């Protein structure tokens, strides 16, 4: 039994004759008739009542018609689902809090692009709460977010740790703070401070670090990338995870650098998340795997840079 046999019978029933059905399906009438006869022989039932005035569906055929239509509807649903999956596979939607855009995300997307040149990657920046909501709603496939050590992870999402770092002070290389081995809170308060806007993990950390004390002047911005650009322009210092600064093009070119904070600092985790409830496309799974590999390579390179600077 073939799908086109069922489609031919449905067309004859709908149009009322073999001739009109053949014209609509762009096949010859003898070919259509023979195809239907083959199905009748297979089923042992005369589905069409053939007369000189034309062919009509038989009484037995009318009894089988709901089943024929059901099969055709199921096939149509399957085809639409396959088309939707194909379109989805050709587009991956990734949300990021921008804390590792250049050092981690860019080389990962480059590697994915080389392996999957026909799959588009749509990258959107946002706050952690927005990314979580969109992952659960299905409007994002993957999300890159930060956590402080000890933070609870949201239910409904699979979380994979990519990088583990520490908060550091990101400064321009000719800044007064760059001459220090480590930066205290008092040192930080004497400089203009570029603070992440409320809703970001580093905003929460800096608020806790300063314990209600105010710097000489402060800016508020969205995302680490803008913060690093403001540091590069000499507008002040900012506090970021070390993995957001180490390996950044601005750091490699010598324009910005970073110094550790004095005292105990918590670990900052960069993780990748995806929904537990939704089926993940093959392309999204492969991008996820490349993120894991890229993060491991980045950690090795960052460790080598640290040893080199220590030497």
N, C-alpha and C positions, 0 to 999 in steps of 0.2 A: 504494500500500500504506500502510495506517495501523496504528498501534500497537494500537488497540482490536481490529482484526481478528485479530491474533495473540493478544491476550488472550482473545478469545472462543473461539478454537480450544483454547487451553490449558485454559480453564474446562470446555468440553465434554469434553475428554479426562479431566480430573481428576474430574468429577462424573458422567460416564457418560451424559448425555442433554442434548438441547437445552433441555428444560423446566427441569431443575434448574439448568443454567447460566444461563438467562434470569432465573430467580428470584434466584440469587446475585448476578448483575450488575445487577439492578433495571432490566432492559429487557424489552420484549415478545419472545415467542418468534419471531413472524414477522420482527421487526426484526433479531434476532440471526441467524436463518437467512439472511436476505437479505444481511446483511453478510458472512457466511462465503461465500455463493455468489459475491459480487463478487470476493472474493480468489481463489476457485477459478478463476473465469473469467480473472482477470489472470495467474495462474500456469499455467493450462492443466492443472490437476491436481485430481482429486476428493479433497479432503482428508478429507471425512466420507463414511461409508457409511450412507446413509439407507434405513431399512426401516420397515415398519409398527410394529414393536416399538420403534422409536426410532433415533436417530442415534449411530453409533460412529465412531471414527477409522478411516480406511481403511488398507490396507497402505502405500499411497503416503504417506498422512499420517503414519504412524509413522516412515517414513524421513526425513520433513521435520521431525518433532517436535523432535529435538535442536537443529536450527538455529533453530526458533521459540523454544525455551526460551533458547537462547544470546542471541538478540536481546533478549528480555524481561529477562534478567539484566543485559545491558549497559545497557539503558534504566534499570533500577532503580538500578544503580551510578551512572549519570550523575545521576539525580535526587537520590540521597543526597549526592553530591559537591556538587551545586548548593546543597542545603539547608545543608550544612556551611559552604560558602563564604559563604552569606548570613548565617548566624549569626556567623561570624568577622568579616565585614565590619561587623556591628553592634556589635562590641566590639574596641577596640584596647587592647593591654596595653603600658604604657610603664614602663620602669624608670629611676630617676634617683638620682644620688648626692646630690641635694638642694643642690648648690652654686649653683644659679641658679633655685630653685623660684619665688620671688616675682617677680624682675625679668624672667625670660624665660618660664618654663613657664606661669604663670598667664595672662598675656595671650594666649599661643599657644593654650591650650586654650579660652579664651573665644572667640577668633576661629574656631577649628574648630567649636565648639559652635553658633555662629551659622550657619555654612555647612552643618552636618550635625547637625541637632537630634535625629535618631533614632539616632545612633551614640554608644555609650557609650565613655568613656575610663577605663580602670582604671590608676591610678598607684600604683606601689609604690616605696618607698625601699630602697636597699641599697648594699652596697659594690661597687666596680668589678668584682672577680672574680666576684661572684655574678651581676651583670648580664650579664657576658660569657657565663657558663655557661648562663644561662636563655635568652639570645638564640640560642646555638648549639643548645640543646635544643628550641627552638620555643615555650617558654612565655612569651616576650616578643616583641613585634613590633618595638619600637624601644627604644633605650637612650641616656640622656644621661650621659656620663661626662667626667671631667677627665684631662688629661695634662700633665705638665711637658714643656717643649720638649726634644726629643731622645729622648723615650720611644718604645719600639717599640710598634707597633699589632698587635693579635692577628690571626692569619690567620683567614679564614673570615667576616670582617665587613667590610661597606662602611662607611667612616668619612668623614663630612663635617664639616669645621670650621665651627662656628657663631660662636664668640667667641674672641678672643685678648686676654688681659689680663696683669696682673702681680700678684704677691702684695703685699698691703697689710696694715697693722695696723688692725683694726677696733676702735674704742674708743667709750666713751660720750662724748657731746659736752662734758661738764664734767670729763672726765678730765685729769690732768696731761699725758698724752701728746698730747691734742688741741691743746695749746698749742704743740707742736713742729712745725717745718716738715717734718721727716723723723725717723724713729725708728731708733735704732741698736739693735744686739743688746743692748748694756749697758742701754739704756733699757728694753727689753722685759723683761729679766731682773729688773728691780726691781718689776715689777707682777705680780699674780696672772695666770696665763696659762691660757686656755681652749684646749685642744688637741683636734683631731679624733682619734678613736680609730684604732688601728692598722688598716691596710687602706684608708685614704683617702689620696689624693695629698697633701693638705695636712699630714697627719701626717708623711709621708716628708720633705716639704720643711722643716717646722719642725725635725725631728730633725737634718737636715743643717745648717740655719741655726744652731742653737745649739751645734753641735759638741760634744755631750756635756755641756754646762753646764746646770744646773738653775735654773729660775726660783724666786722666793721661795715660790710656791705654785702648784699647777696643778690644773685640772679636766680630765676627759676626757669627750667627748660624741660622739654620732653626728650628723653632718650640720651644715651651715652654719646652718640655720634655728634650731636650738636654741642654737648658739653665739652668734648675734646676739641672741637673746632674753636669754641670760645676760649679754652685754655691756650690753644695755639696762637690766638690773636692777642694774648696778654691780658685778658679780662679778669683772670683770677684762677683759683684752683678748684678742683672738684674731687669728690670721693667716688671711686668706681671699683668694681672687682678687678683684680690684677689681670685676669684673662681678657678683659675688655681693652686694656692698654698695651700689654706686651704683644709685640708683633704687629700692632697697628701701623699703617704707613706713616703716620705723623711721628710715631715713636722711632720707626726704623730710619726715618730721615733726620732724626736728632732734634726735632722741633719741640716735642713733649717728652716727658719722662715720668717716672713714678717713684714714690718713696713709701716705705711701710709706716703704718701708724704705731706709735708707742703703746705698750700695754697689750692686753689680751684682746683679740678680735675674733669674731665668729667666722666660720667658713661660709662662703657664698657658693651656691650650687647653680650651674647652668644645666637645665634639663630639657629634654624634648618630650612632648606629650601627644597622645592621640586618643580618640574616644574608645572606650571599651565596648560600647553598645553597637557601634556601626561597623560594617565590613570595610576594611581598609583596602584600597586599590593596590594592585601590584606595584604601580609606579610610586605610590606613597610609601609602601614598605621598603622599596629600594632606596628612596631618598632618605628614609629613616636610617637604613643601614649605612649609607655613605656618611651621614652625620656622625654616627658612632665611630666609624673608622677615622674620619677627619679629626674628631675630638681627640682620639688616642694619639694621632700623629702630632697634633698641636701641643698636647701635653708633653710629649717627648722633646719637641723643639723648644718649648718654653723652659723645660728643665735644663737643657743644654745651654740656653742663653744665660740662665741664672748662674750656672757653674762657671761660664766664661767670664761673667762680670765679677764673680767672687774671686776668680784667679787674678 
